[in-house]
Amino acid sequence: MLERIFDAGTQRRLLATGLTSGWHCLEVGAGAGSIVRWLEQRVGPSGKVVALDTDPRFLRGSGSSTIEILQGDICDTDLPLATFDLVHARYVMIHIAEYQRAFERMLRCVKPGGWVVLEEPDFQAARAVAGSEEGRASFGRVSEAIERMFSSLGMDHALGVRLPALFQRHDLTQLTVEHEGHLSAGGGMVAQMMKLSAEQLREKYLATGMVSDADIEQYGRLADDPDSWVIYYATVAVTGWWQPQCGGRM
């Protein structure tokens, strides 16, 4: 579902870097592989796509000489230095407590004149705009549980909004910054994705002490209600150009 919702925007951002045949690309947190396969088509047989994931089972069996699959974490995996024309990650760094270290590891892999494109969520943008009073109240409590869950793991629920400053501190230039709030009606794909996420993470949400089972049920009903309108989170996408001889800091 994530791919169906967000791949078009990701592809647009990657194309804006000048992505073309022959490029070497690193996809961090490759997931189900939709962007990996799309990159393979763009770079062609003269290019290379390295797909890194802690669980690459969905990437196996491509049979392509263009794609190299690596199992591991960006913070611990040895990757070639100054090699890639493009490094991309989507919804990866929010799950890494040491996100600044992860960013620096990515940056080491980019060749001079290469590009970094990151897309990360901002859960502090969450807001129930329309819907039942009970549903909106439960939405607020679930949002607080999401924040508490990330915090308990040493992670930042609003990481997306930190990205532009992170890029600047490391002297990437030609920055493009997008902040997209996902305002979704009940029954929409984003709403259904977040309902499914709440069901899968129910025990973790309950463990925060911020919500009850009834809140999670109300959250799901709000996600199904066609009269509800909710911003579940925003996505911040940042693109930057890397030219270390211009003073880039690692």
N, C-alpha and C positions, 0 to 999 in steps of 0.2 A: 504493500500500500504506500509506503514511504516513497518508493520510486515513481509510482503513478502520480503522486501529488507534486513532487519536487524536481524530478529529473529535467523537465523542460527549462526551468529557471537555471539550474546548474549548468546545463549545456550552453545556454545563452552566455553565461558568465565565462565559461571556459573558452568559447569561441572568440569572445572579446579580447582575449590575450593575444590573438593571432595564431592560435593553434592550427597546425598544418601538418602535412606529411613529413615524416622524418623526425618528428619531435620525440624526445624521451620523456615519459610522464610517470610520476609516482602517485598512486592512489592510496591514501592512508585510511584504513578502515573501510575496505572495499565492499564489505557486506555481501549482498546477493549478486553483485557484479554488474549491475546494469550500466554504470558509468564506465567501468573497465571495458566492457564490450563496445560501448560507444566510442571510447577513446581509441580502441584498436582500429575501428573503421576510419577514424580521422587521421591517425598517424600512418596507416598503411604498413606494408611489409618492410619499408625502410626505417620505420620507427620502433619504439619499444614502450610497453606499458608494464610497470611493476606494480603488482597488487599486493598490499600488505594488510593482513588481518590476523587477529588472535585466533579466529575460528574460520579457516578458509574453505570449509567443506562445500559451500555453495559455489565456489570458484573452480572446483576440480573439473577436469574433463573438457576443457575448452579446446585442446588439441592445437592451439595456435602457437606458432614460434614467436609471435610478437609479444605474447603475454607471459610474464614470469610471476609466479605466485610464491609469496613468502609468508610463512606463519610466524607471528610475533607481535610485539608491542613496539610502537615507534620509539619509546624511551630506551629500549634495550636491544633492538635489532641493529646489527651492523649493516649500514647501507653505504654505497659508494658516494664519496664526497664530490661536490660541485659537478654533478652529472646530469641533472634533470632540467629540461626546459620549463617544466610545469610540475608543481606539487599541489595536490588538492586533497582536502578533507571536508567531510560534511557530517555534522553531529557526532564528532569524535572527541574533540578536546574537552567538551563538557563532562565527559566521563573520566577524565584524567586529572587527578588532584594536582600533579606537577605540570600543569598545562604550559607554563612558560618554558620548562625544560623540553617538553614535547615540541614546542614551536621552534626552539633553537636547534633541535635535532633535525627537524624538517628543513630549516634554513641552510644547514650545512650541506644538504643534498642538492641545493639549487645551483646551477651553473651561473656565472656572471651573465646578466642580461635575461635571466629566467624569471618566472612568475610564480607567485604563491596565491592560491585562492582558498579561503576558508569560509565555511558557512556554519554558524553555531546559533543555538537558541538563546532567547532572552525570556525567561519565564516570569520576570518581574512585570512584563507587559500584560500578563493575564488579567482579563476583565470580563465579567458577565454583563452584557449590555441589555439584553432582553430575555425574558423567560419568567417562569413562576418564581415567586418570592422564595419558596423553599429551595428550589433548584439553584437560584443565584446565591443563597446563603451557603448551601452545601458546596457550591463551586468555590466560594471564597475559602472555605476550610480545607478543601482538597488542595487548592493552590498553596496554602500555608504548609500543608503536609509535604508537598513537592519541594518547597524551599527547605524545610527542615530535613528532609531525607538527603538532599544534596549536601547540606551543611554538615550533617553528621558523618558524611563520607569524606569531608575535607574538600568538597567540590563547590563550584560557584554556579548557582542556578541562573545567574544573569551574565554568564560568560560572554555571550554575544556582544554586548555593549562594550566590553573591555578590548575587543580586537583592534579597533582603529588605533588606539593609543599604543597597543603592543606592536603593531606594525611600525608606527612612527619611532618608537624607542629603538627599534632595530634598523632604522634608516631605510626601510623600503619606501619607494617613491611611486609617483603616478597612481596614488590610491584611488580606488573606487569603493564607495561605501553605500550599501543598501540596507534599509531597515524595513522589513515587511511584516506587518501585523496580520496574522491569519484569522480574519474575522469570518466566522463560519456559522451558517445556519445549522440547526439540528438536522441530522440525517446526512450532512455533507461529509466528504471524505476526511477532512481534518477532525471534525467532531467524532466520527466513528473511530478514527485512529486513536484519539485520546481516550475514548471510552474503553477500547480494548486495552490500552496501556494501563488504565486505572484498574481494570480487572486483573491483569497480569501482576501488577505491583501492589495489589490490595494489602497483603500482609505487611509490606514495607511501609505503606501509608499508615496503616493502623498502628504500627510500632512507634510512630512519631508521637502518638498521643493527641494529635490535632484533629482527628476525624473518627467517625464511627462507621460501622457497616452501613447504616442508614444514609449517611452522607455520600458514600460511594455509590449506593443505589440511586440516590437523587441525582448525582453527577451523571450517571448513565442515562437517566430519563431526560435530563436536560439536553444531552447530546443527541437524543432521538427526537426531541420536540421540534417540529418544523417552524414553530413560531419563536424559537430561541435564537439569539445572536450572541456569539461568544468569541472573544479573542483568547484562544487557549495559550498562545505564546507568540512571540515574534521571532523571525530569523534575521540575523545580521550577517550579511555577506560582505567580505572585504577582499579586494584584489590589490596586490602590490607587486612592484617591479624591483628586482634585486640586482644591485650593482655594487659589490663590496668595495671596489677600489675608489668609490666615491665617499668612503668613510663608514661603510656599514659596520655595525657593532654586533658581535656574537654574544 
